[in-house]
Every structure is written in structure tokens, then in C-alpha cells.
Amino acid sequence: MKYSLSFSLFYCYNSKIQLIHGIYMPTLEIANLVHYYRKQSGLSQQELARLAGVGKTVIYDIEKGKESVRLNTLLKVFDVLNIQMKFETPFPQATDKNS
């Protein structure tokens, strides 16, 4: 099962997260999200770390809400948990004049 996250860059600092797979969670923190889906997957922190190719302390840091975790590291963890992240911007997208 795949899950999707939608981040609005305009509200990025408020951690506005929407879980698209039929459930809306307006203020769910990334820490709680990772912890919840790790448990749902039946993985320990050590198992998730191994599958994501990161250190166990990274998973601990994410689940404790540490802000210094790199985005590419977080994306590795999301990939193992089948969570997709989508960034949106309040600015209009450029359009191709040839279309």
C-alpha cells in the first residue's frame, strides 16, 4: 500500500501534512507519521534503519522530532515505508508556450 504526503511550501513551517490515502491528518508531525507506519509495518527501528541504509540513530532522531535530519535521508525512510511526498507551491507554475 502506498501513502502520499502533500506539503504546501507556503505552510511548510507549520508542518501541514495531508495523508492522501483516504485519511486527512492536518497537523500530523513527521515523527508521529514515521513511528506509526514503522509500527504498522512490524519493523523495529534497527530493521527500518537497515532497510533504508541509514543508522539506527537516524530513525530514533526522526521519531523524536529532531529537525537536523537531511531531506534525502528522510526520503530513504519514506521509501521503505511506502510513503510518497509531494511538494506544492502557492505560486503559479510556468506553462510551456508551445502547448
WOLINFEN-V837377 format. One record per helix or strand of 3 or more residues. SS is the DSSP state (A for helix, B for strand). FROM is the first residue (numbers start at 1). TO is the last residue. If there is no record, write none. Layout:
SS_FROM_TO ; SS_FROM_TO
//
This chain:
B_3_8 ; A_9_14 ; B_17_19 ; A_30_40 ; A_45_52 ; A_56_63 ; A_71_80 ; B_83_88
//
